[in-house]
């Protein structure tokens, strides 16, 4: 029997405020690219260091510290980070300097800070943590890959007590806008709250950071139990129902045991059929939730879904603003998260109440 893994702390930075869960008043955006809401970074990072950091690093350190503080952990036994595109702002800055200065007299700072593992490294430096530290960059499966590593870490090393795992992605002025060229973003600006009503290719995008403290120890403030994660690069549309049923069976569950399913609908009519298939078949009698029309879609957006699921399991309440249907359950004990992007990187994450 495998050891149970609990989520004891969460740090979340996104395009929506934390009070969305209680007041259900969403921040409205009318552009297809929008930024995350910045907390007061000075409460978590020294001002002198803050000046030299890109937003991904700021968000990463801050959300990691919030999660650790909630879990009452000072130094985790491991830091595992997932990021699809890394520190794009520093990449952009370095490339602009390269062009403007004709490849002469370049300072290396932006280049050094543009690497994907900078976020995890900066978190470790800030905490003074010299333990296991790995960054995964697997496009829209980056966070899920980090979770798989965390799960293996617990199963293979009985001495491990706590793991800090999270996902971070930022937007940049030019590189993010390139997604318009290949149809990843919608061609015309839309209001984010209308995203799921759109019948057109592409989606909207933003940025965010979500860190979770996973532990073998259940505490008074524990959010939920992290049960399982699965990631597959390719699944045919007609196979998605069977794939999920097989995943649930491995966890001794069936579709009727799922009290809510959180789906990654992003308004892209080329690929949302994966979700609609489940909505109309396997989970037609299950409460269905969506979140990307609120926080945008990006490579580690599923971190917000984990934050949403864990908060629902802890509070016992499902905010109406996330609901896709009107089916009610008195108690939410088990929540399934399903995500894919451009028909690839199909991930399943299973959480349960404690």
N, C-alpha and C positions, 0 to 999 in steps of 0.2 A: 504493500500500500504506500503510495507516494505521500510525502508530507504536504500539508496544506500551506498555501501561500496567501498572505493577507495584504491588502492595500491599507497602509496605516497613515499615509500622508499624501496630499496632492497639491501641486502648484500649477495653476492654470493661467495663462495669458493668451487672450484671443481678441477678436474684434467685437466681442460682446461683454458687457459688464457682469460681474459676479452676481449682482442683485437680480439678474434675469430670472433666476429660479424662484424668487419670491414675488417680485413685482410683475414679472412677465411683460416688461416694457422693453422691446428690442431696439437696439441702435439701427437706424435705417441708413443704407448706403445707396447711392445712385450711380456709382461707377463700377466697372467690372474688376477693378483692382483697388483694394482698400487696405489700410493699415490696421494693425492691432492696437488696442487701447493700452497705453503705457502706464504702468504703475509708477510710484515715486521710487525710481531706481536708487536714489541716494540713501534710502533706508537700508539697502542691501549691499551696495558697492561704494567704495571710497571715491569721492568726486574726481580726484586726480586720475585714477584708473578708468573711470567712467568716460572721460573725454576721448580716450583712444579706442573705445569698443564699438563695434557695429551692433545693430539692433539684435541680431541673432545671439550674440554673446551676452548682451544685457538681459534679454528675455530668458536665456538658458540659465544663467547664474541665479537670477531672481526667482524663477519658478522652482529651481532645485532647492534653494534655501527655504522657500515657503513650505515645500513638501517635507524637508528634513525637520523643520521647526515643528510642524504638525505632528510628525511621528516621534518627536523628542529624540532624534538621532543627531549626533554631532558629526561623526565620520562614518560613512557607509562602508561596507566590506567590498563594494564594487560600484563603479559608475559606468553605466552602459547607455550610450546615446545613439539615437537614430536621426538622420537628417537626409532628406532627399537631394537637396541642392546646396547645402552648406552655407558658408558666409558669402553670399552673392554680392553684398555691398562692398566688401573689401576686394573681391575679385574684380568688380567693375572699376573700382578706384585704381587698382594696379594697372589694369588694361588701358584706362584713360591716360594715366601718367606715362605709360609705355609709348602711346601714340603721340601725346603732346610733347614729350621730351625726346622724341626720336630715339628711344632706347638708350639714352645716355643719362648718367648720374641719377639712377633710380634708387630710392630708399627701399629697403626690403620689407618694411613693416607691413604694408598692405598685402604683399605676397605671402608672408609668413602667416598672417591672420586670416588668409582666404581659404586655407585648407579645412576640409570638413571636420577634422578631429580637434580643431581649435576650441570648439564649444566645450567638449568634455575635458580638454586640457585646462581651460580657464576655470571651469568649475572646481577641478581638483586643486589647482593652485590657490584659488580663493579659500577653499576649505582646509588646505594643508593635508590633503588625502593622497597617500602614496600606494593605494591598493589598486587592484585590477581596474583598468580603464580602457574601454574599447568603443569605437564609433563604427556604426554600420550605415552605409549609404546604398540602399537598394530601391531607389525611386519611391513609389507609393507603398512599398513593403518595408521601409526602413525601420519604423517603430516596432512593427510586428517581429522583425528579425531580432531587434534588441530584446523584446520580450521573450522570444525563444531562447536566446542566450541566457537571460536571467533565470528562466525555468530550468535549463540544464545546469546552471551554476548551483542552484539549490539541490538538485538531485544528485550531483556528482561530488559536492563538497559539504559534508555534514556540519562543518565548522562555520559555514556562512550563515549569518543571522539576518543581515539587511542588505538590500541592493537598491541603489538609486537608478531608475531607468526612465528614459523620457525621449521625446521627439521635439525637434526645433526646426523651423524653416522661416525664412524672412523673404520679403519682396525687395526688389531693387528697381531703380528708375528705368533702366533700359532692358536688362536681361529678362525681367518678368514680362515686359511688353512684347517680347519675341513670341510668346505663346499665342498671340493674336495671329501670327503668320501661318501657323500650322493648324489653326482651328481649335486649339485647346480652350481659348476664351471666346465668348460670344462676340459677334461682330459689332453689335450695337449696345450701348449702355442700357442697363435695366436696373430697376429697384430690386435689391436683394430679396425682399419679402415676396416678390413675384416670380422668383427663379423657377419654382416647380410648376408654374403655370405655363412656362415657355415651351414651345414645341420647335426647338431649333438646336443646331449643333453648338458645342462649347458650353462653358460654365463661367463662374466668377471665381476670383482667387483672393486670398489674403495671406496672413502669416500668423504664427503663434508658437507657444512653447508649453508643453505639458510634461511635468515630471511626477513620478510616483515612487513612493518608498514601499518596496515589497519586503515582507518579513515573514518568518515562520511563526512569529509570536502574535497572537491575537490580543489586542489592547481594548481599553474602554472606548477609545475614539476611532476604532477600526471602521473603515468605510465598507469594505466588501471582501469576499474571497475571490482571488484570481484563480480560476479553475484551469483554463486551457487556452491555447492559441494555435492557429493553423494558417499556413500561407502556401498558396499554389499560384504559379505564374499564369497558367492557362486553364480555364474551365469552359467548356462549351455551354451555351445558354440552356440547352435542353438537359444538361447534366447537373445544374445548380441545385435542384431540389434533392436529388440523390446524394450529392456531395455533402450537403448540410445534414441530412439524415444520418449519414455515415459518421460525421463528426460528432453529432449528438449521441449516437449509439456508443461510440468509444468512451464517452463520458457518462454512460449509463442513463441516458435521457432520450426522450423523443420530442417531437415538435409541440405536443400538447403540454409539456412541462415548462415551456418557455412562456414567461409572464409578460415579456415585452421584447420586441426586436427593434434594434436601432439600425437603420439603413443609411447608406451613403448616397442617396438620390442627390444629383447635382444639376439637374435640368438639361443634361446633354442627351438629346433624343436618339443619339446613336448607341448609347450604352445603358440608359436607365431601364431598358427592358429586363435586365438581370434582376433588378429590384421589383419591378412590376410583376414579374413572374411569381416571385415569392409572395408578394402582397395578395395576389389573386388565387394562389394555390396553397402552398405549405402553411403560410401564416395568415390566412384569410380571417381566422377567428382569434387572432392575437393582436394586442395593442401594438401599433406600428409608429415609430418615431423617426424624425429626420432632423438634421442639424446644419447641413452645409449651406442652406439658404440663409442662415444666420451668421455663420463664421467663415464662409467661403470654402473652396476646395484647394488643398495643397498637399504635398507628399506625406506630411505627418498629421493631417487633419483628424485622423482616427483617434488621436490623443484626446480630442474634445469629446468624442463619443465615449471613451473610457471614463473620463471625468463626469459626463452626464449619467452614465449607467451607475457608477459608484455612488454618486450623490442621490440618485433615485433609490437605490438599495438601502442607503443609510437613513434617508428621510422617510421613505415609504410613500412618497408623493411623486406623481408624474406631472410636470408643468404642461398646461394645455398648449402652450406655444410650440412645443415640439411634436404634437400629435398629428399623424397622417390620417387616422380614422377615429371612430367614436366608440370603439370597444373598450370596456372598462374591466379591470381586475382589482379586487379588493386589496390584495397584497401582492407586491412584486418581490419574488424570491429568486428568480433566475432570469438574467437578461443576456441575450445574444446580440453581438455586434457583427454586421457583415459590411464589407467595403470592397470596392474594386475601382480601378481608374483606367479609362480607355480600354476596357475589356481585359485588363491584365492585373496581376498582383491581387488575387482574390484572397481576402483574409477573414478569418472567423475568430472572435474573441468571446469567451464565456466567463461571466461573472455571476456570483451568487451572494445572497444575503448571509450575514453571520448571526 
